[in-house]
Amino acid sequence: MRYTSRFKSLIKNSESGGKEVPAIEVGRICIKVRGREAGRKCVIVDIIDENFVLITGPKSITGVRRRRANIDHIEPLDRKIEIEKGASDEDIVKALEKAELIEFMKERIKLSLEAV
């Protein structure tokens, strides 16, 4: 399956310390690349299965509400915060403040459309 192989390669890169592709892991900061929230940053809160993760902005900072997202609809960044699996939005805000990433999270990214 396409999703399974991509997911495993992202995890494999994380475990081997590879810097090419950030891993899909709890606390990883990502950009939503599809949907109404495209271009906004979010944080992975939990890994549901090989295709889906639970993300949040939190909504008070980035406008991304807590929801399930397909891993093909997010792009992991090289930044990560230390949070527990299933952390509340308040815990995530505190972790972002501690890492001094509040302003970084508020920035929106302009996505360009690629020709198919």
N, C-alpha and C positions, 0 to 999 in steps of 0.2 A: 504494500500500500504506500502511496505517496506520503501521506501524513506520518505514518509510523517511521519511515526511514528518515524523514526530516527531523522529527522529534528526537529520535535516537542519536542522530549526528549532533544535534545541539547539546544534548546531555553529555555525549562523549567528549566534545570540545571543552566543556566545563570541567569535567573530571581530569582531563589531561593537562589542564592549565593553558590550553590554546587561546590565543588572543584574537584569532580571525573572526569568530562568530560568538557573541555572547550567548550564554545558555538561557533556556527557559527554566527559571527557578524562582522560588519565593523571594520577594524583595527586589527583583530585577525591574528597572525602569524601562518602559517601552513607549513607542509611539503607535497610536491607532492609525492604520493605513487605509481602512475601509469603514464605511458606515457613516452615520450622522456625526460622529465624534472624530472623524478622520483629521489628522494633524495635531491632535491633542495628546499630551503625555499621560501615562497611567503607570500603576504599580501592580505587579503580579502578587496576588494575595494567597492563592492556592492553585495547585495543579489538579484538575478534575480527572482527566484521562489523557491519552496520547494526542487528542485533537483539541481539547478545550482547557482553558485556564480561567480562574476567577480573577477579575481585575477591578481596580477602583482608581479614581483620580487622586484624591477624593474629590467629590463633586464641589465642595466649598473652595477648592483651589484651582482645579483644572476644568471642571464641568463634566467630567466623566463619572457617571454613577457606577456603583458596584454592580457588576454583571458578569455573565459567562461570555467569553470571547473565544473564537476560533484562533488557533495559533497562526494561521495564515493571514489573519487580519491585524496582527500586531508585529512590530519590528523591534526586537530587543536592542537596547543601547548598552554602552559599556559601563554604565553606572548602576550601582546596587545599594540598597539600604538594608540595614539589619532589622528585620521584623520577624515575628512568629508567624507560623502558618495560620491563616484565618484571622489575622489581626484586624481590629476595628479601625474605622476611619480616624478616630482620635489618636490611636497608637501610631498610625501611619503619618499623621500630621506632626506628631512629636518627633518621629524618626527623621522626617524631612527637615524639620527645624534644626535638629541636632547635626545633621549632615550639611546644613546651610544650602538646601536645594529648593527652597520655596519659590524663589524668583525663576530658577531654571524650569521648574514644573509649570509655571504660569505661561511661559513662552509657547506660542503656537507655531507649528511648522507648516509651511506652504508646500503641499505635495504637488508634484508635476505628473501629468498623465503621460504614460508611455504608449507608443503605438504598438498594437498587437500584431 
